Amino acid sequence: MFLSENNKIWLATGEKAVYLEPSMANRHGLIAGATGTGKTVTLKVIAESFSEMGVPVFLADIKGDLSGMVQPGAENKHIRRSIDNMGLEPFVYTDYPVRFFDVYGKLGHPVRTTISEMGPELLSRLLGLNDTQTGVMRIIFRIADDNGMLLLDLKDLRMMVQYVGDNAKDYKLVYGNISAASIGAIQRSLLTLEDEGGEIFFGEPALDLADWFDWAEDGRGVMNILECAELFQHPLLYGTFLLWMLTELYEMLPEAGDLDKPKIAFFFDEAHLLFNDAPKALLDKVEQVVRLIRSKGVSVWFISQNPSDIPESVLAQIGNRVQHALRAYTPNEQKALRYAAKSFRVNPNFDTETVLQELATGEALVSVLDEKGVPTIVERANILPPRSSMNAVNEQEIKKTIFISPLKDKYEEMVDRESAYEILAAKYDEEAKAAAEQAEAEAKAKEEEEARKQKEKEEKERLKAEKEAQKAKEKEEREKEKKARQRKNSALGKAANSAANTIGRELGKKFIRGLLGTLK
């Protein structure tokens, strides 16, 4: 690190040296420029200077080349030319105290946060919810808070969403309308988030930002590098994570007032992703955090291709600017070029808009705040070379650094303590058990009722059968009596008929004789 006699950071050299005032670093900074113009070099030089001043640093490493800060740099013709032209001898290459972090836990300590810590606003943005669905998400969080249920990971939130949806009618009068359509939309969004790595990102142990406020034995601030190559493939998750981190830092730190140097410096690469598709309410909150967090001793540096990538409300809070070359081939690019040029305090020695297109790699237009907080006249200058390696280190070196880190055991193993999922699962189990017992009791009662009815039916059928048998028996007896009478009557009749016939025959004979006799 190169310092002036007033302990300022030597950042660049043009017609004169450009120094960054450490006491004004918490007014934030912007590093902008087209791809390949030297933004990473500028970032590294400023970060290295902060570390050597005893200021811890956070760096979002999207391209993987910041990992080289764990090793000393090596000379090449470009660095040698800078050393000679700027008179930097003696120039000593050095490594820096580095700790690696990775949301996916592959190339760094796992980075996690909890659903409760993320909050409904940022989570709704992450899930891409509309205003109505965001309102339902707020209700879900409120119900969880009111009932003392922690939302730690995705399964907690999924269970909570299901529970609120199942009991929407009960909550309507107290919390407002909870539509089934919104519940369904949230559940679908959670499945998408899970596919993007949310299952890994949300959980415990959650990242303690206090662990980033650490120093090496020689007093240099630790470089906390977040490996973002894979995370960057999910830009919404990346941007939302950085916003959460900034908000969490603001909530955590006490007011510090004016300091001679920042407590910590944050560098957000591809910063436009923090603001893409963010609703106005969220942008207002980010602007508030950026504006107020400087009073807590935090220096925030945004790295992007063009200043217009950053909302004007946030850009207005940035006092230190390093603008590398811009290309202007299209009408929109020309408009952005004019916008960038007008953001600087005019230097009468050159036309800012013209110079912006002429800058070589490693050159930049630089304007910083002086000790009174006034922006300096823009200077065309060459950025100093970094002392650490410009090349990405191999995976073996990264894992070696992780292994010797004092944070290794703290974040390595995921913890799953009792939270909303376990509480609601137990509740659902109790309800299911009670429902099963009730169903069993009802089934038993129904079975007993059916058995009673069956018994009554069988008894009726038995009585009916006995009655019919009795009737049949009585009928049979009557038939027998009738037949007996008939036989008796038949026998008497035959006897009577026989007697009558005999008498008739006799009478007939006598009659005939009498007639004959009479005739006689």
C-alpha positions as CSV (number, residue, x, y, z in Angstrom):
1,M,0.0,0.0,0.0
2,F,1.2,3.5,-0.8
3,L,0.2,6.3,1.5
4,S,0.8,10.0,1.4
5,E,2.2,11.9,4.4
6,N,-1.4,12.5,5.5
7,N,-2.2,8.7,5.5
8,K,-4.3,8.9,2.4
9,I,-4.5,6.0,-0.1
10,W,-2.5,6.5,-3.3
11,L,-5.0,5.2,-5.9
12,A,-3.9,6.5,-9.3
13,T,-1.4,8.9,-11.0
14,G,-2.0,11.2,-14.0
15,E,-0.8,14.7,-14.2
16,K,-0.7,14.4,-10.5
17,A,-1.3,11.7,-7.9
18,V,-4.9,10.9,-6.9
19,Y,-5.4,10.0,-3.2
20,L,-8.5,8.5,-1.6
21,E,-9.4,10.0,1.7
22,P,-10.0,7.1,4.2
23,S,-12.3,9.3,6.3
24,M,-14.5,9.9,3.3
25,A,-14.5,6.2,2.1
26,N,-17.8,5.7,4.0
27,R,-19.4,8.1,1.5
28,H,-19.3,5.0,-0.8
29,G,-17.8,4.5,-4.2
30,L,-18.5,3.5,-7.8
31,I,-16.2,1.6,-10.1
32,A,-17.6,1.5,-13.6
33,G,-16.5,0.7,-17.1
34,A,-16.9,-1.6,-20.1
35,T,-15.7,-5.2,-19.9
36,G,-11.9,-5.6,-20.0
37,T,-11.1,-2.0,-19.1
38,G,-9.6,-2.6,-15.7
39,K,-12.4,-2.6,-13.1
40,T,-11.0,-5.6,-11.3
41,V,-7.6,-4.1,-10.9
42,T,-9.1,-1.0,-9.4
43,L,-11.2,-3.0,-7.0
44,K,-8.2,-5.0,-5.9
45,V,-6.0,-2.0,-5.3
46,I,-8.6,-0.3,-3.1
47,A,-9.4,-3.5,-1.3
48,E,-5.7,-4.2,-0.6
49,S,-5.3,-0.7,0.7
50,F,-8.2,-1.0,3.1
51,S,-6.8,-4.4,4.4
52,E,-3.4,-2.9,5.0
53,M,-5.0,0.0,6.9
54,G,-6.7,-2.6,9.2
55,V,-10.1,-2.4,7.6
56,P,-11.8,-5.8,7.0
57,V,-13.2,-6.3,3.5
58,F,-16.0,-8.2,1.7
59,L,-15.7,-9.0,-2.0
60,A,-18.2,-10.7,-4.3
61,D,-16.1,-12.7,-6.7
62,I,-18.0,-13.4,-9.8
63,K,-15.2,-14.3,-12.3
64,G,-13.0,-16.2,-9.7
65,D,-10.0,-14.0,-10.2
66,L,-10.2,-12.4,-6.7
67,S,-9.1,-15.7,-5.2
68,G,-5.6,-14.8,-6.2
69,M,-5.4,-12.3,-3.3
70,V,-4.4,-15.3,-1.2
71,Q,-1.0,-15.4,-3.1
72,P,1.6,-12.8,-3.8
73,G,1.5,-11.2,-7.3
74,A,4.1,-11.9,-10.0
75,E,5.7,-9.3,-12.3
76,N,4.7,-9.0,-15.9
77,K,5.4,-6.3,-18.5
78,H,2.3,-4.4,-17.8
79,I,3.0,-4.2,-14.0
80,R,6.6,-3.4,-14.7
81,R,5.6,-0.5,-17.0
82,S,3.3,0.9,-14.3
83,I,6.0,0.5,-11.6
84,D,8.5,2.4,-13.7
85,N,6.1,5.1,-15.0
86,M,4.7,5.9,-11.5
87,G,7.9,5.5,-9.6
88,L,6.6,2.8,-7.3
89,E,10.0,1.4,-6.3
90,P,10.4,-0.5,-4.0
91,F,7.3,-2.5,-5.0
92,V,6.8,-5.6,-2.9
93,Y,4.4,-8.3,-4.0
94,T,2.4,-9.8,-1.1
95,D,-0.5,-12.1,-0.2
96,Y,-3.4,-11.1,2.0
97,P,-5.3,-12.8,4.8
98,V,-8.3,-14.3,3.0
99,R,-11.3,-16.4,4.0
100,F,-13.5,-18.0,1.3
101,F,-17.3,-18.3,1.5
102,D,-19.7,-20.0,-0.9
103,V,-23.4,-20.3,-0.8
104,Y,-23.2,-23.8,-2.2
105,G,-20.4,-24.8,0.3
106,K,-18.1,-26.0,-2.5
107,L,-15.3,-23.4,-2.6
108,G,-15.8,-21.7,0.8
109,H,-17.5,-21.8,4.1
110,P,-21.2,-22.4,3.6
111,V,-23.2,-19.2,3.7
112,R,-26.7,-19.5,5.0
113,T,-29.4,-17.3,6.4
114,T,-32.8,-18.1,7.8
115,I,-36.2,-17.4,6.3
116,S,-37.1,-15.3,9.3
117,E,-33.9,-13.2,8.9
118,M,-34.5,-12.6,5.2
119,G,-38.0,-11.3,5.9
120,P,-41.1,-11.1,3.8
121,E,-40.1,-8.2,1.6
122,L,-36.8,-9.5,0.3
123,L,-38.2,-13.1,0.1
124,S,-41.1,-11.9,-2.0
125,R,-38.7,-10.2,-4.3
126,L,-36.7,-13.4,-4.5
127,L,-39.8,-15.4,-5.3
128,G,-41.0,-12.8,-7.9
129,L,-44.4,-12.3,-6.1
130,N,-46.8,-9.5,-7.1
131,D,-48.2,-7.0,-4.6
132,T,-51.2,-9.2,-3.6
133,Q,-49.0,-12.2,-3.0
134,T,-46.5,-10.2,-1.1
135,G,-49.3,-9.1,1.2
136,V,-50.2,-12.7,1.8
137,M,-46.5,-13.4,2.5
138,R,-46.5,-10.7,5.2
139,I,-49.5,-12.3,6.8
140,I,-47.8,-15.7,6.8
141,F,-44.7,-14.2,8.6
142,R,-47.0,-12.3,11.0
143,I,-48.9,-15.4,12.0
144,A,-45.6,-17.3,12.5
145,D,-44.2,-14.5,14.7
146,D,-47.4,-14.2,16.7
147,N,-47.4,-17.9,17.4
148,G,-43.7,-18.1,18.2
149,M,-42.8,-20.3,15.3
150,L,-39.3,-19.8,13.7
151,L,-39.0,-20.0,9.9
152,L,-35.5,-21.2,9.4
153,D,-35.4,-23.2,6.2
154,L,-37.6,-23.8,3.1
155,K,-39.5,-26.7,4.6
156,D,-40.5,-24.4,7.5
157,L,-41.9,-21.9,5.1
158,R,-43.6,-24.5,2.9
159,M,-45.3,-26.0,6.0
160,M,-46.3,-22.6,7.2
161,V,-47.8,-21.6,3.8
162,Q,-49.8,-24.9,3.8
163,Y,-51.0,-24.3,7.4
164,V,-52.1,-20.8,6.7
165,G,-53.9,-21.9,3.5
166,D,-55.7,-24.7,5.3
167,N,-56.9,-22.3,8.0
168,A,-57.4,-19.2,5.9
169,K,-61.0,-18.8,7.1
170,D,-60.0,-18.7,10.7
171,Y,-57.4,-16.0,10.1
172,K,-59.4,-13.8,7.8
173,L,-61.0,-11.6,10.4
174,V,-57.8,-10.9,12.2
175,Y,-55.2,-10.7,9.4
176,G,-57.2,-10.1,6.3
177,N,-58.1,-12.1,3.2
178,I,-55.9,-15.0,2.3
179,S,-56.8,-16.3,-1.2
180,A,-56.2,-19.8,-2.3
181,A,-54.7,-18.4,-5.6
182,S,-52.0,-16.5,-3.7
183,I,-51.2,-19.5,-1.5
184,G,-50.8,-21.6,-4.7
185,A,-48.6,-19.0,-6.4
186,I,-46.3,-18.9,-3.3
187,Q,-46.1,-22.7,-3.2
188,R,-45.1,-22.8,-6.9
189,S,-42.5,-20.1,-6.4
190,L,-41.0,-22.0,-3.5
191,L,-40.5,-25.0,-5.7
192,T,-38.6,-22.9,-8.2
193,L,-36.5,-21.4,-5.4
194,E,-35.6,-24.9,-4.2
195,D,-34.4,-25.8,-7.7
196,E,-32.1,-22.8,-7.7
197,G,-30.4,-23.8,-4.4
198,G,-32.7,-22.3,-1.8
199,E,-32.6,-25.6,0.1
200,I,-28.9,-25.0,0.7
201,F,-29.0,-21.3,1.2
202,F,-31.7,-21.2,3.9
203,G,-30.9,-22.9,7.2
204,E,-28.6,-22.9,10.2
205,P,-26.0,-22.1,11.3
206,A,-26.8,-18.7,9.8
207,L,-23.9,-16.5,8.7
208,D,-22.9,-14.2,11.5
209,L,-21.6,-11.0,9.8
210,A,-19.6,-10.2,13.0
211,D,-17.2,-13.0,11.8
212,W,-16.2,-10.7,8.9
213,F,-14.9,-8.1,11.3
214,D,-11.5,-9.8,11.9
215,W,-7.9,-9.1,11.5
216,A,-4.7,-11.0,10.9
217,E,-1.9,-11.1,13.5
218,D,-0.1,-8.3,11.7
219,G,-3.2,-6.1,12.0
220,R,-4.3,-6.3,8.4
221,G,-8.0,-6.6,7.8
222,V,-9.3,-10.0,6.6
223,M,-10.4,-10.3,3.0
224,N,-13.8,-12.1,3.0
225,I,-14.3,-13.4,-0.5
226,L,-17.7,-14.8,-1.5
227,E,-17.3,-17.2,-4.4
228,C,-20.1,-16.2,-6.8
229,A,-19.4,-18.0,-10.1
230,E,-22.2,-20.5,-9.5
231,L,-24.4,-18.1,-7.5
232,F,-24.2,-15.6,-10.4
233,Q,-26.0,-18.1,-12.6
234,H,-29.1,-17.3,-10.4
235,P,-29.0,-13.5,-10.6
236,L,-32.1,-13.0,-8.5
237,L,-30.7,-15.0,-5.7
238,Y,-27.4,-13.2,-6.0
239,G,-28.9,-9.8,-5.9
240,T,-31.3,-10.5,-3.1
241,F,-28.6,-12.1,-1.0
242,L,-26.4,-8.9,-1.3
243,L,-29.4,-6.7,-0.4
244,W,-30.1,-8.9,2.7
245,M,-26.5,-8.7,3.7
246,L,-26.4,-4.9,3.4
247,T,-29.7,-4.6,5.4
248,E,-28.5,-7.0,8.1
249,L,-25.3,-5.1,8.5
250,Y,-27.2,-1.9,8.9
251,E,-29.4,-3.4,11.6
252,M,-26.4,-4.9,13.4
253,L,-24.0,-2.0,13.7
254,P,-24.3,0.9,16.1
255,E,-23.9,4.5,15.1
256,A,-20.3,5.4,14.8
257,G,-20.2,9.1,13.7
258,D,-17.2,10.4,11.8
259,L,-14.3,8.0,11.7
260,D,-10.8,8.3,10.4
261,K,-11.4,5.1,8.3
262,P,-14.3,2.7,7.7
263,K,-15.1,-0.2,10.0
264,I,-15.5,-2.5,7.0
265,A,-15.6,-2.1,3.2
266,F,-18.0,-4.0,0.9
267,F,-17.4,-4.4,-2.9
268,F,-20.5,-5.6,-4.9
269,D,-19.6,-6.7,-8.4
270,E,-22.4,-6.6,-11.1
271,A,-24.2,-4.2,-8.8
272,H,-27.1,-3.7,-11.2
273,L,-28.4,-7.1,-10.1
274,L,-29.2,-5.6,-6.7
275,F,-31.8,-3.3,-8.3
276,N,-33.2,-5.2,-11.3
277,D,-36.9,-5.7,-11.2
278,A,-37.0,-4.4,-7.6
279,P,-40.3,-2.7,-6.6
280,K,-40.2,0.9,-5.6
281,A,-40.8,0.2,-1.9
282,L,-37.7,-2.0,-1.9
283,L,-35.6,0.6,-3.8
284,D,-36.6,3.2,-1.3
285,K,-35.4,0.9,1.5
286,V,-32.1,0.2,-0.2
287,E,-31.6,4.0,-0.8
288,Q,-32.3,4.5,2.9
289,V,-29.8,1.8,4.0
290,V,-27.1,3.1,1.6
291,R,-27.6,6.7,2.9
292,L,-27.6,5.8,6.6
293,I,-25.1,3.0,6.8
294,R,-22.2,5.4,6.2
295,S,-22.9,6.8,9.7
296,K,-22.1,3.3,11.0
297,G,-18.7,3.2,9.5
298,V,-19.4,1.1,6.4
299,S,-17.9,1.8,3.0
300,V,-19.9,0.3,0.1
301,W,-18.5,0.1,-3.4
302,F,-20.6,-0.7,-6.4
303,I,-19.0,-2.3,-9.5
304,S,-20.9,-2.1,-12.7
305,Q,-20.4,-1.4,-16.4
306,N,-22.2,1.9,-16.5
307,P,-23.3,4.4,-13.8
308,S,-26.8,4.3,-15.3
309,D,-27.1,0.7,-14.0
310,I,-27.5,2.2,-10.5
311,P,-30.7,4.0,-9.6
312,E,-30.2,7.8,-9.3
313,S,-31.4,7.8,-5.7
314,V,-28.6,5.4,-4.8
315,L,-26.1,7.0,-7.1
316,A,-26.6,10.3,-5.4
317,Q,-25.2,8.8,-2.2
318,I,-21.9,7.9,-3.9
319,G,-19.0,10.4,-3.5
320,N,-16.0,8.5,-4.9
321,R,-16.0,7.5,-8.5
322,V,-13.6,5.6,-10.8
323,Q,-14.8,5.5,-14.4
324,H,-13.0,3.3,-16.8
325,A,-13.6,3.5,-20.6
326,L,-17.0,3.3,-22.1
327,R,-18.0,2.2,-25.6
328,A,-20.8,4.1,-27.4
329,Y,-21.9,2.3,-30.6
330,T,-25.7,2.6,-30.1
331,P,-27.9,5.5,-29.2
332,N,-28.5,4.1,-25.8
333,E,-24.8,3.7,-25.2
334,Q,-24.2,7.3,-26.3
335,K,-26.8,8.5,-23.9
336,A,-25.2,6.5,-21.1
337,L,-21.8,8.0,-22.1
338,R,-23.1,11.5,-21.8
339,Y,-24.8,10.6,-18.5
340,A,-21.5,9.3,-17.1
341,A,-19.5,12.3,-18.3
342,K,-21.9,14.8,-16.7
343,S,-21.6,13.0,-13.3
344,F,-18.0,14.4,-12.9
345,R,-16.8,17.8,-11.8
346,V,-15.4,19.3,-15.0
347,N,-11.7,19.5,-15.7
348,P,-10.9,22.4,-18.0
349,N,-8.0,20.6,-19.5
350,F,-10.0,18.0,-21.4
351,D,-13.5,17.0,-22.6
352,T,-14.8,14.3,-20.3
353,E,-17.1,12.7,-22.8
354,T,-14.3,12.4,-25.4
355,V,-11.7,11.1,-23.0
356,L,-14.2,8.4,-21.7
357,Q,-14.0,6.7,-25.2
358,E,-10.2,7.1,-25.4
359,L,-9.1,5.6,-22.1
360,A,-6.8,2.6,-22.3
361,T,-7.0,-0.5,-20.1
362,G,-5.9,0.5,-16.6
363,E,-6.7,4.2,-17.2
364,A,-9.7,5.8,-15.6
365,L,-11.4,9.1,-14.8
366,V,-11.2,9.5,-11.1
367,S,-13.0,11.9,-8.7
368,V,-12.9,11.4,-5.0
369,L,-14.1,13.4,-2.0
370,D,-11.5,15.6,-0.3
371,E,-11.1,16.0,3.5
372,K,-14.0,18.4,3.5
373,G,-16.3,16.1,1.6
374,V,-16.1,18.1,-1.7
375,P,-15.7,16.1,-5.0
376,T,-12.4,16.8,-6.6
377,I,-12.0,17.9,-10.2
378,V,-12.0,14.8,-12.4
379,E,-8.5,13.5,-13.3
380,R,-7.4,11.2,-16.1
381,A,-5.1,8.8,-14.4
382,N,-3.5,5.3,-14.4
383,I,-4.6,3.0,-11.6
384,L,-1.8,1.6,-9.5
385,P,-1.1,-2.2,-9.9
386,P,-2.2,-4.6,-7.2
387,R,0.3,-6.4,-5.0
388,S,-1.5,-9.8,-4.9
389,S,-1.8,-12.3,-7.8
390,M,-4.1,-11.4,-10.6
391,N,-4.7,-15.0,-11.4
392,A,-7.3,-17.3,-9.9
393,V,-5.8,-19.9,-7.6
394,N,-6.6,-23.6,-8.0
395,E,-9.2,-25.5,-6.0
396,Q,-6.6,-27.2,-3.9
397,E,-5.2,-23.9,-2.6
398,I,-8.7,-22.7,-1.8
399,K,-9.5,-25.8,0.2
400,K,-6.2,-25.5,2.1
401,T,-7.2,-22.0,3.1
402,I,-10.7,-23.2,4.2
403,F,-9.1,-26.0,6.2
404,I,-6.9,-23.7,8.3
405,S,-9.7,-21.1,8.8
406,P,-10.9,-20.6,12.4
407,L,-14.5,-20.6,11.0
408,K,-14.3,-24.1,9.6
409,D,-16.0,-26.0,12.4
410,K,-18.6,-23.2,13.0
411,Y,-20.3,-23.4,9.6
412,E,-19.4,-26.8,8.2
413,E,-22.3,-28.9,9.5
414,M,-25.9,-27.9,8.9
415,V,-28.2,-27.8,12.0
416,D,-31.9,-28.5,12.0
417,R,-33.5,-27.5,15.3
418,E,-37.2,-27.4,16.2
419,S,-39.0,-24.7,14.2
420,A,-42.2,-24.2,12.3
421,Y,-42.0,-27.4,10.4
422,E,-41.6,-29.6,13.5
423,I,-44.3,-27.7,15.4
424,L,-46.8,-27.8,12.6
425,A,-45.9,-31.4,11.6
426,A,-46.6,-32.5,15.2
427,K,-49.9,-30.5,15.1
428,Y,-50.9,-32.1,11.9
429,D,-50.0,-35.5,13.4
430,E,-52.1,-34.8,16.4
431,E,-55.0,-33.7,14.2
432,A,-54.5,-36.7,12.0
433,K,-54.4,-39.0,15.0
434,A,-57.5,-37.4,16.5
435,A,-59.3,-37.7,13.2
436,A,-58.2,-41.3,12.9
437,E,-59.4,-42.1,16.4
438,Q,-62.7,-40.3,15.7
439,A,-63.0,-42.2,12.4
440,E,-62.3,-45.4,14.2
441,A,-64.8,-44.7,16.8
442,E,-67.4,-43.7,14.2
443,A,-66.6,-46.9,12.2
444,K,-66.9,-49.0,15.4
445,A,-70.2,-47.3,16.3
446,K,-71.4,-47.8,12.7
447,E,-70.3,-51.4,12.8
448,E,-72.1,-51.9,16.1
449,E,-75.2,-50.2,14.8
450,E,-75.1,-52.4,11.7
451,A,-74.6,-55.5,13.9
452,R,-77.6,-54.5,16.0
453,K,-79.7,-53.8,13.0
454,Q,-78.6,-57.1,11.5
455,K,-79.5,-58.9,14.7
456,E,-82.9,-57.2,14.8
457,K,-83.4,-58.2,11.2
458,E,-82.4,-61.8,11.9
459,E,-84.7,-61.8,15.0
460,K,-87.6,-60.5,12.9
461,E,-86.9,-63.0,10.2
462,R,-86.7,-65.8,12.8
463,L,-90.0,-64.7,14.4
464,K,-91.5,-64.4,11.0
465,A,-90.2,-67.8,10.1
466,E,-91.5,-69.3,13.3
467,K,-94.9,-67.6,12.7
468,E,-95.0,-68.8,9.2
469,A,-94.0,-72.3,10.4
470,Q,-96.7,-72.1,13.0
471,K,-99.2,-71.1,10.4
472,A,-98.1,-73.8,8.1
473,K,-98.3,-76.3,11.0
474,E,-101.8,-75.1,11.9
475,K,-102.8,-75.2,8.2
476,E,-101.4,-78.7,7.9
477,E,-103.3,-79.7,11.0
478,R,-106.5,-78.2,9.6
479,E,-105.9,-79.9,6.3
480,K,-105.4,-83.2,8.2
481,E,-108.6,-82.6,10.2
482,K,-110.4,-81.7,7.0
483,K,-109.2,-84.8,5.3
484,A,-110.1,-86.9,8.3
485,R,-113.5,-85.4,8.3
486,Q,-113.7,-86.0,4.6
487,R,-112.7,-89.6,5.1
488,K,-115.2,-90.0,7.9
489,N,-117.9,-88.3,6.0
490,S,-117.0,-90.4,3.0
491,A,-117.2,-93.7,5.0
492,L,-120.6,-92.7,6.5
493,G,-121.8,-91.5,3.2
494,K,-120.9,-94.8,1.6
495,A,-122.6,-96.7,4.3
496,A,-125.7,-94.5,4.0
497,N,-125.7,-94.8,0.3
498,S,-125.3,-98.5,0.5
499,A,-128.3,-98.8,2.9
500,A,-130.3,-96.4,0.9
501,N,-129.6,-98.3,-2.2
502,T,-130.6,-101.5,-0.6
503,I,-133.7,-100.0,0.8
504,G,-134.3,-98.4,-2.5
505,R,-133.9,-101.6,-4.3
506,E,-136.2,-103.4,-1.9
507,L,-138.8,-100.6,-2.0
508,G,-138.4,-100.7,-5.8
509,K,-139.1,-104.4,-5.9
510,K,-142.1,-104.1,-3.7
511,F,-143.5,-101.2,-5.6
512,I,-143.2,-103.2,-8.8
513,R,-144.9,-106.1,-7.3
514,G,-147.5,-104.0,-5.9
515,L,-148.2,-102.5,-9.2
516,L,-148.2,-105.8,-10.9
517,G,-150.2,-107.1,-8.1
518,T,-152.4,-104.2,-8.3
519,L,-152.5,-104.5,-12.0
520,K,-153.2,-107.9,-11.3
